[in-house]
Amino acid sequence: MKKYLPVTRIGLLVIAITLFNAAAVLSATRETVSVNEDCNPLSLNARGITLQTSGKYSEAESLFRQALAIREKTLGPDHPDVATSLNNLAESLRLQGMYTEAEPLYRRALVIDEKVLGKEHPDVTSDLNNLALLLRLQGKYAEAEPLFRRSLALREKALGPDHPDVAMSLNNLAGLFYTQGKYAEAEPLFRRSLALREKALGPDHSDVAMSLNNLAGLLYTQGKYAEAEPLFRRSLAFREKALGKDHPDVATSLSNLAELLRVQGKYAEAEPLFRRSLALREKVLGKNHPDVATSLNNLAVLLYTQGKYAEAEPLFRRSLEIREKTLGPDHPNTIQCRKNLDNVLKKMQ
């Protein structure tokens, strides 16, 4: 989502939320289980997936690294199971905000799978999706779009137009359009993704909560607050129930709902939600994660809006430091955060 200071546009939340790598699940059956689970990459991979789904990304990373080392040693560098481990490790790094480290792993996984499995294999489709998502997070929109489109086309061809994986691709392409301000192109894709997920997965699935959040974010950006609020609240309730109150996706829903309340002038309702989102992200993701920078920025905007410039300034400054380190000085979110800090400093003169 995007936010506004009185004179400066601010970047807020990344709308396409964490996406799970389907290839990791499909590839798990290719290996024979060994007796020692600590030396069995299939077991390590499965445990890593469980940890990652629970939001324990650094613990998952350790297991994925072990699985990758074993697979490279026993299977060679170009085996599809090595690609699976590369992709899983890259995903854990992405979720921790380590985009530079993740990118070459995603690219290597894609090259292996295209070479060994063929360019239309389901694992290739997942590789394309995951690399494109990372590129979008880095602000490389022109590189991301053809990958998202190719992934969507392959899934529609192989799985049919109503499959949940097609809904994922629709969601991601819509998220790319949203990030670029192409709201008219994004909305029908978000709505189709939501309808597919509700039909295929049921109304209480976490992917339905994701789609509700994303559609609500689009409506918010268009100023349709009355339509957005019940969707944000429904998404938050689903996530707290399905994922637990300390999951990173719950932090996203809290921040989004808080932002909606802020723009409506409901500051007393918004502040505890912003603070809870920030505390949760610092606890689960670490204090230097890009999502922590987002929460710092959002809370600072709320304080700025109320004229509490001295409280807002250190939050903007810390958010900028994190973004410069993790996203680089030229990323759109970094640039916008720098403008926010400049604005608050001018107010304090």
C-alpha positions as CSV (number, residue, x, y, z in Angstrom):
1,M,0.0,0.0,0.0
2,K,1.1,3.6,-0.4
3,K,0.8,6.4,2.1
4,Y,0.7,10.1,2.0
5,L,2.3,12.9,4.0
6,P,0.8,16.4,3.3
7,V,3.3,17.1,0.5
8,T,5.1,13.8,-0.1
9,R,4.0,10.4,-1.3
10,I,5.2,7.6,0.9
11,G,5.6,3.9,0.2
12,L,3.9,1.6,2.6
13,L,3.2,-2.1,2.4
14,V,4.2,-4.6,-0.2
15,I,0.9,-6.0,-1.3
16,A,1.8,-9.4,-2.6
17,I,2.4,-11.3,0.7
18,T,4.7,-14.2,1.2
19,L,4.2,-17.0,-1.4
20,F,5.1,-20.6,-0.8
21,N,7.3,-22.5,-3.2
22,A,5.1,-25.3,-4.7
23,A,8.2,-26.9,-6.2
24,A,9.5,-27.8,-2.7
25,V,6.4,-29.8,-2.0
26,L,6.3,-31.6,-5.3
27,S,10.0,-32.4,-5.3
28,A,10.0,-34.0,-1.8
29,T,8.8,-37.4,-3.1
30,R,11.8,-37.8,-5.4
31,E,14.2,-39.0,-2.7
32,T,14.4,-42.1,-0.5
33,V,14.2,-41.5,3.2
34,S,17.3,-42.4,5.1
35,V,17.5,-43.6,8.7
36,N,19.3,-40.5,10.2
37,E,16.9,-37.6,9.7
38,D,19.7,-35.0,10.4
39,C,21.5,-36.3,7.3
40,N,18.4,-36.8,5.1
41,P,17.7,-33.8,2.9
42,L,14.1,-34.8,2.4
43,S,13.6,-34.6,6.2
44,L,15.6,-31.4,6.5
45,N,13.6,-29.8,3.7
46,A,10.3,-30.8,5.2
47,R,11.2,-29.5,8.7
48,G,12.5,-26.3,7.0
49,I,9.1,-25.8,5.3
50,T,7.3,-26.3,8.6
51,L,9.4,-23.7,10.3
52,Q,9.1,-21.2,7.3
53,T,5.4,-21.6,7.2
54,S,5.4,-20.7,11.0
55,G,7.4,-17.5,10.3
56,K,10.6,-18.9,11.8
57,Y,12.7,-17.9,8.8
58,S,16.3,-18.0,10.2
59,E,15.7,-21.5,11.7
60,A,14.4,-22.7,8.3
61,E,17.4,-21.2,6.6
62,S,19.8,-23.3,8.6
63,L,18.0,-26.6,7.6
64,F,17.7,-25.5,4.0
65,R,21.5,-24.9,3.9
66,Q,22.2,-28.3,5.3
67,A,19.8,-30.0,2.8
68,L,21.5,-28.1,-0.1
69,A,25.0,-29.1,1.0
70,I,24.0,-32.8,1.2
71,R,22.2,-32.7,-2.2
72,E,25.1,-31.0,-4.0
73,K,27.5,-33.6,-2.6
74,T,25.4,-36.7,-3.3
75,L,23.6,-35.7,-6.5
76,G,25.9,-33.2,-8.2
77,P,25.3,-29.5,-8.9
78,D,22.7,-29.8,-11.7
79,H,20.2,-32.2,-10.2
80,P,16.5,-31.0,-9.9
81,D,16.6,-31.7,-6.1
82,V,19.5,-29.3,-5.9
83,A,17.3,-26.7,-7.6
84,T,14.6,-27.3,-5.0
85,S,17.0,-26.7,-2.2
86,L,18.4,-23.6,-3.9
87,N,14.9,-22.3,-4.3
88,N,13.9,-23.0,-0.7
89,L,17.1,-21.4,0.7
90,A,16.5,-18.4,-1.6
91,E,12.9,-18.1,-0.3
92,S,14.1,-18.1,3.4
93,L,16.6,-15.4,2.5
94,R,14.0,-13.3,0.7
95,L,11.6,-13.5,3.7
96,Q,14.4,-12.2,5.9
97,G,15.0,-9.3,3.5
98,M,18.3,-10.6,2.1
99,Y,17.4,-9.9,-1.5
100,T,21.0,-9.7,-2.8
101,E,21.9,-13.1,-1.5
102,A,18.6,-14.7,-2.6
103,E,18.7,-13.6,-6.3
104,P,21.6,-15.7,-7.6
105,L,20.1,-18.8,-5.9
106,Y,16.7,-18.2,-7.6
107,R,18.4,-17.7,-10.9
108,R,20.6,-20.9,-10.6
109,A,17.5,-22.9,-9.6
110,L,15.7,-21.7,-12.7
111,V,18.6,-22.5,-15.0
112,I,18.9,-26.1,-13.6
113,D,15.1,-26.8,-13.9
114,E,14.8,-25.4,-17.4
115,K,17.8,-27.5,-18.5
116,V,16.8,-30.8,-16.9
117,L,13.0,-30.7,-16.7
118,G,12.1,-28.5,-19.7
119,K,10.8,-25.0,-19.9
120,E,7.1,-25.9,-19.3
121,H,7.6,-28.0,-16.2
122,P,5.6,-27.0,-13.0
123,D,8.8,-26.5,-11.1
124,V,10.0,-24.0,-13.7
125,T,6.7,-22.2,-13.3
126,S,7.3,-21.9,-9.6
127,D,10.9,-20.7,-10.2
128,L,9.7,-18.0,-12.6
129,N,7.1,-16.8,-10.0
130,N,9.6,-16.7,-7.2
131,L,12.3,-14.9,-9.1
132,A,9.8,-12.4,-10.4
133,L,8.5,-11.7,-6.9
134,L,12.0,-11.0,-5.7
135,L,12.7,-8.6,-8.6
136,R,9.4,-6.8,-7.8
137,L,10.5,-6.3,-4.2
138,Q,13.8,-4.8,-5.5
139,G,11.9,-2.4,-7.7
140,K,13.0,-4.2,-11.0
141,Y,9.5,-4.0,-12.4
142,A,10.4,-4.3,-16.1
143,E,12.3,-7.5,-15.4
144,A,9.6,-9.0,-13.2
145,E,6.6,-8.5,-15.5
146,P,7.5,-11.0,-18.3
147,L,8.4,-13.6,-15.7
148,F,5.1,-13.2,-13.9
149,R,3.2,-13.4,-17.3
150,R,5.1,-16.5,-18.4
151,S,4.4,-18.2,-15.0
152,L,0.7,-17.3,-15.3
153,A,0.4,-18.6,-18.9
154,L,2.2,-21.9,-18.1
155,R,-0.1,-22.5,-15.1
156,E,-3.3,-21.7,-17.0
157,K,-2.1,-24.1,-19.8
158,A,-1.1,-26.9,-17.5
159,L,-3.7,-26.6,-14.7
160,G,-6.7,-24.9,-16.2
161,P,-8.0,-21.4,-15.4
162,D,-9.6,-22.3,-12.0
163,H,-6.6,-23.8,-10.2
164,P,-5.3,-22.3,-6.9
165,D,-1.8,-21.9,-8.4
166,V,-3.4,-19.8,-11.2
167,A,-4.9,-17.6,-8.5
168,M,-1.4,-17.1,-7.0
169,S,-0.1,-16.0,-10.4
170,L,-3.0,-13.7,-10.9
171,N,-2.4,-12.2,-7.4
172,N,1.3,-11.6,-8.1
173,L,0.8,-10.0,-11.5
174,A,-1.9,-7.8,-10.0
175,G,0.6,-6.9,-7.2
176,L,3.1,-5.8,-9.8
177,F,0.6,-3.6,-11.5
178,Y,-0.5,-2.1,-8.1
179,T,3.1,-1.2,-7.2
180,Q,3.4,0.7,-10.5
181,G,0.1,2.5,-9.9
182,K,-1.8,0.6,-12.7
183,Y,-4.9,0.2,-10.6
184,A,-7.3,-0.4,-13.4
185,E,-5.2,-3.4,-14.6
186,A,-4.7,-4.7,-11.1
187,E,-8.3,-4.7,-9.8
188,P,-9.8,-7.4,-12.1
189,L,-6.8,-9.7,-11.4
190,F,-7.1,-9.3,-7.6
191,R,-10.9,-10.0,-7.8
192,R,-10.4,-13.0,-10.0
193,S,-7.7,-14.4,-7.7
194,L,-10.0,-13.9,-4.7
195,A,-13.0,-15.6,-6.4
196,L,-10.8,-18.6,-7.4
197,R,-9.4,-19.0,-4.0
198,E,-12.8,-18.8,-2.2
199,K,-14.2,-21.4,-4.6
200,A,-11.2,-23.8,-4.5
201,L,-10.0,-23.4,-0.9
202,G,-13.0,-22.2,1.1
203,P,-13.6,-18.9,2.8
204,D,-11.3,-19.5,5.8
205,H,-8.0,-20.4,4.0
206,S,-4.9,-18.2,4.5
207,D,-4.6,-17.6,0.8
208,V,-8.1,-16.1,0.9
209,A,-7.0,-13.8,3.7
210,M,-4.1,-12.7,1.4
211,S,-6.4,-11.9,-1.4
212,L,-8.8,-10.0,0.9
213,N,-5.9,-8.0,2.1
214,N,-4.6,-7.2,-1.4
215,L,-8.0,-6.2,-2.8
216,A,-8.6,-4.1,0.3
217,G,-5.2,-2.4,-0.3
218,L,-6.2,-1.5,-3.8
219,L,-9.5,-0.1,-2.7
220,Y,-7.8,1.9,0.0
221,T,-5.4,3.4,-2.5
222,Q,-8.4,4.5,-4.6
223,G,-10.0,6.2,-1.6
224,K,-12.7,3.6,-1.2
225,Y,-12.3,3.3,2.5
226,A,-15.8,2.0,3.4
227,E,-15.3,-0.9,1.0
228,A,-11.7,-1.6,2.2
229,E,-12.3,-1.7,6.0
230,P,-14.4,-4.9,6.3
231,L,-12.0,-6.7,4.0
232,F,-9.0,-5.7,6.1
233,R,-10.8,-6.7,9.3
234,R,-11.8,-10.1,7.8
235,S,-8.3,-10.7,6.6
236,L,-6.8,-9.9,10.0
237,A,-9.3,-12.2,11.8
238,F,-8.6,-15.1,9.5
239,R,-4.8,-14.7,9.8
240,E,-4.9,-14.5,13.6
241,K,-7.1,-17.6,13.7
242,A,-5.1,-19.7,11.1
243,L,-1.6,-18.5,11.7
244,G,-1.5,-17.3,15.3
245,K,-1.2,-13.8,16.6
246,D,2.6,-13.7,16.2
247,H,2.9,-14.5,12.5
248,P,4.5,-12.0,10.1
249,D,1.3,-11.9,8.0
250,V,-0.7,-10.8,11.0
251,A,1.7,-7.9,11.3
252,T,1.0,-6.9,7.8
253,S,-2.8,-7.0,8.3
254,L,-2.4,-5.0,11.5
255,S,-0.4,-2.3,9.7
256,N,-2.8,-2.1,6.8
257,L,-5.9,-1.8,9.0
258,A,-4.0,0.9,11.1
259,E,-3.2,2.8,8.0
260,L,-6.8,2.8,6.8
261,L,-7.9,4.1,10.2
262,R,-5.1,6.8,10.1
263,V,-6.3,8.3,6.8
264,Q,-9.8,8.5,8.2
265,G,-8.5,10.5,11.2
266,K,-9.0,7.7,13.7
267,Y,-5.5,8.2,15.3
268,A,-6.3,6.7,18.7
269,E,-7.4,3.5,17.1
270,A,-4.6,3.4,14.6
271,E,-1.6,3.9,16.9
272,P,-1.8,0.7,19.0
273,L,-2.2,-1.4,15.8
274,F,0.9,0.3,14.3
275,R,2.9,-0.3,17.5
276,R,1.8,-3.9,17.7
277,S,2.8,-4.5,14.1
278,L,6.2,-3.0,14.7
279,A,6.9,-5.0,17.8
280,L,5.8,-8.2,16.2
281,R,8.0,-7.7,13.2
282,E,11.1,-6.8,15.3
283,K,10.5,-9.9,17.3
284,V,10.0,-12.3,14.4
285,L,12.0,-10.8,11.6
286,G,14.8,-9.0,13.3
287,K,15.3,-5.3,13.7
288,N,16.9,-4.7,10.3
289,H,14.3,-6.3,8.1
290,P,12.7,-4.2,5.3
291,D,9.2,-4.9,6.8
292,V,10.5,-3.4,10.1
293,A,11.5,-0.3,8.1
294,T,7.9,-0.2,6.7
295,S,6.4,-0.3,10.2
296,L,8.8,2.4,11.5
297,N,7.8,4.5,8.5
298,N,4.1,4.0,9.1
299,L,4.2,4.8,12.8
300,A,6.3,7.9,12.0
301,V,3.7,9.0,9.5
302,L,1.0,8.7,12.1
303,L,3.0,10.8,14.6
304,Y,3.9,13.3,11.8
305,T,0.2,13.7,11.0
306,Q,-0.5,14.6,14.6
307,G,2.3,17.2,14.6
308,K,4.6,15.0,16.9
309,Y,7.6,15.7,14.8
310,A,10.2,15.0,17.5
311,E,8.8,11.5,18.0
312,A,8.5,10.9,14.2
313,E,12.1,12.0,13.2
314,P,14.1,9.1,14.8
315,L,11.6,6.6,13.4
316,F,12.0,8.0,9.8
317,R,15.7,8.1,10.3
318,R,15.9,4.4,11.4
319,S,13.6,3.4,8.6
320,L,15.8,5.1,6.0
321,E,18.9,3.4,7.4
322,I,17.4,0.0,7.1
323,R,16.1,0.7,3.6
324,E,19.4,2.0,2.3
325,K,21.1,-1.1,3.6
326,T,18.6,-3.7,2.4
327,L,17.0,-2.1,-0.7
328,G,19.7,0.3,-1.8
329,P,19.7,4.1,-2.1
330,D,17.8,4.1,-5.4
331,H,14.8,1.9,-4.5
332,P,11.5,3.8,-4.7
333,N,10.8,3.1,-1.0
334,T,14.2,4.4,0.0
335,I,13.7,7.6,-2.0
336,Q,10.3,8.2,-0.5
337,C,11.5,7.6,3.0
338,R,14.4,10.0,2.5
339,K,11.8,12.7,1.4
340,N,9.8,11.9,4.5
341,L,12.8,12.5,6.7
342,D,13.5,15.7,4.9
343,N,10.0,16.9,5.5
344,V,10.0,16.3,9.2
345,L,13.3,18.0,9.6
346,K,12.0,21.1,7.8
347,K,9.0,21.1,10.2
348,M,11.4,20.9,13.2
349,Q,13.4,24.0,12.1
